[in-house]
Amino acid sequence: MTDALSRRFNAAQKIVQKAAEIALQMQPNPGGPKGFLKHTQNWLTETDGKIENFISKSIQSLFPEDGFQGEEEGKTRSGSLRWIVDPIDGTSNYARGRNRWCISLGLMEENIPTLGIISTPYVKEFYTARLGKGAFMNGYPIHVSDVKDPKISMVELGWSHVSKIEEFLKNAKAILNTGAMIRTLGSGTMSLVDVATGRLDGHYEMAINLWDVAAALVLLKEAGACISPFLESGGLYQMTPILTATSGIADILSKAVSIPLS
């Protein structure tokens, strides 16, 4: 399987790089959002479908035995190796010409996240991770921060259309009470990546989908992050909370938002 994973890892990087070029060319200019609303503040653009279709067909042509699941079309093929794509994470940012968005492609072996590839075309960062082999940005190793004092920490509190305002405010207050500085920047995948790189010290989201995290889970694990049991708590099948943090403040955040860590 090692050689098979290596072939897939190398091929998938090329596919995501090409997809990133397409997405960047198609991005709207800055201004009001250009797309369609699926739910409140949950945007869909022409690019989402085009990128998902491109990645799906590219993988199918190379590895027809593999499964495939995308945000837009769902699970379209089955296999013990399953690719999971979020064609544009941070679509609300993408639709307004902002730079905080990415393309995320993960590979799961049965139910184990094994490969992760994430491209942020606008800022020219390319993230890769392979289980047991480390996590990298543009070929350089990445690691979580060494922050131990929440009073100097920065934590993302994610929001989605299913989040209840009261619960969001309760969690915001709990995190602020630790002394942490809160951010909410509109891309769950990018926030997870930021924890892996040390740009954030933690990220909590009350409900997030598998396609948002499939690639990032490998990146986080290989970068040394503490992660809540997302998959074991239902993340394979439904929107599920996720908490991840650097080890120095992980227990403090876990208690603040009442989410256990693995």
N, C-alpha and C positions, 0 to 999 in steps of 0.2 A: 504493500500500500504506500510505502514511502515514495517510491518512484512515481506512482500514480498521483499522489498528492503534489509532488514537485512539478509534474507536467501541468496539473491544474492551476497551481499557484502561479507559475510563469505565464500561462496562457491568460489567466484571469486579469493579471496586471495589465497586459496589453489591451484587453477588451475594455477595462475601466478607463484606461488612458484615452482610448478612442472615444468612448462615451463622454468623457469630460470635455473633449474638444467640441463635440456636437452640442452639448448642453451650454457651453460658454458662448458658442455662436448664436444660439437661439434665445439667450437670455434677453428679456425686455430691458429697455433703457430705464433709468431711474424715473420714478413718477408714481402715479396711482397704480394699484395692482392690476395686472393683466392676466386673467384666467377665469376659472369658474369655482364657485363655492360648493364644496361637498357638505360642509357643516359650518357653523359659525367660526370664522377665522381659520378655516381649514381649506386651503386652496388647492386646486388642480390646474395644471397648465398643459398645453400641448406637449411640452418637453417631457413631462412625466411618462406619458404613454410611449413616446418615441424612444426614450432611453431604455425603459423596461423591455420593450419589444426587441431593441437592438441587442441588449445583453442576453436576453433569453434565446434568441435565434443563434447568436454567436456561440454560446455555450452548447446548445443542442447540436450544432454542426460538428463540434469537436468531441463532445462527451454525451452522446445520445442516451446513454444508460442512466445519467444523473437526473435527480429530481430538481424541480425549480418552483420557487414561490416568490411572487412579487407583491408589492403593496397594491397595485392597481388591478391585477388580474387574478390574484390569489394563487393557490397551489395548482399549477397546470401540468406538472409531471412528477412522478414518484420515483424514488430510488434511495438506496442506503446512504448515498452521498446526495445532499440536498443544498442547492444554492438558494440564497435568500437575498433579495435585492430591494433596496429603497432607492428608486431612480433619482429622486431629488428629495433630500431631507432638508427641511427649512424652506419649503415651497413658498411660504408667505414672504420670506426674505427674497427668494429668487424672483418672485413675481413683481417685486418693486425695484429690481435692479440693485439690491443690496448684495454684500459679499459673503454673508454667513450662510452658506448652504453647501451641500456635499452630495456625492454619489457613494453609496455604501453597498458592498457586496461581500457576503459571508458564506462560508461553506461549513455545513454541519455533517459530521459522520455519525449516523443515527441521530442521537440527541446531544452530541458533544460539539460545541463550536470549535472548529479546527483551523480555519483560515479566515483572515479578515483583510479586506482591501478597501480603503476609503480615500477618495480624491476630493480635494477642495480646489477646484479649478481657478477660481477668481484670485486666490492668494498663493497658488502654485505650491501646494503642499500635498504630498502623496504618502499615505500611511499604509504600512503592511505589517502583518503579524501572522506567525505560524505557531501553533501550539508546541511549546517546548523549545522554540527557536528564537524567542525575543520579539520585540516590537520596535518599529523603525519609522522615522519620518524622513523622506527624501534620502533614504539609505543610512541615516544616522540613528543610533539607538536612542530610545526615549524611556523615561522613567517618571514615576509620580514624584510629587514634591516631598521635601523633608519637613514641611511645616508641622509643628506640634502644638502651637498655641492658636486656638480658634480666633483669638482677637486680632490676629494678623492674616486670617484665612479668607478665601474667596470661594463662595459656594453658589452654584447654579440651582435655582428652584424652577423646574420646568412647568409649563402650563399647556393644557390641551383643551379642546372643546368639551371633553367629558369631565374635566375637573370642576368640582364644586367650589364656588367662590369662598364659602365659609371655611372649607378644609384648606384651601390654598392660603388664606390669611392666617389660619391657625398655625400652619407649618412655617409660614414666613416669620411669624412672631417667635416661634420656638427656635428657629435657626438664628434670628437676630439676637435672641437672648443669650446665645452662646458667645456672642461677640463677632460672629462672622459677617462679612459683607456679602450681600445677595446680588445675583445677576439673573436676568431672564432675557435671553437673547434669541429665542425662536428656532433653535435646532437641537433636538435631543441628542442626535448622533454627535454633532460637533461638541456639545458639552461633555459627553463621555470621552471623546478624544482629548479634550482639554484637560480632563483629570489625568489621563494617561501621560500627557506631556508635561504636567506640572503647572500648566497655566491656570487651572482651577485646583482647589484642594478637595472639592466634593461636588456631587450632583445628586439631587433627589427629584424624582418625577413620580407623581401619584398614579399615573396610568400611561404606559407606553407599549408599543407593539414590538413583536419579534423582529420585523424587518428594520426597525430603528436601531436595534442593539446587536443583531447577529454578528456583524463584523467587529463592532466595538468591544464585545465581550472578550474576544481573543486578545485584542490590543490591550485592554485593561489588565487582564490576567498576566500577560507577559511583561507589562510595565510595572507590576507590583502593587496594583490597587486592591483594596478590600471591596468585595461586591456582595450585595444581597442575593439570596437564592432565587433569582428571577425565573429561571426555567422551571425549577422545582415547585415554584409557587403558582404556576399556571401560565407562564409566559410563552410556552409553546403554542398555546391555543387562544389566548385572549389578552386584552390589555391588562397589564400587571404593573404594580409599583416597582421602581428600581432605585436603589441607593448605592453609590460607590464613592469611595474616598481614599485619600492617602492614610496610611496606618496611624499617623500621629493624631488625627482628629476623628478617626472612624467611630470609635466607641461613643464619643460625645455626640456626633451627629445621629448615630443609631438610636441613642436614648432620646434625643430631641424630637425626632419624627416617628419614634416607635416602630422602626423597621429593623429586624435582625440582620446581621451580616453572616455570611458563610464562615 
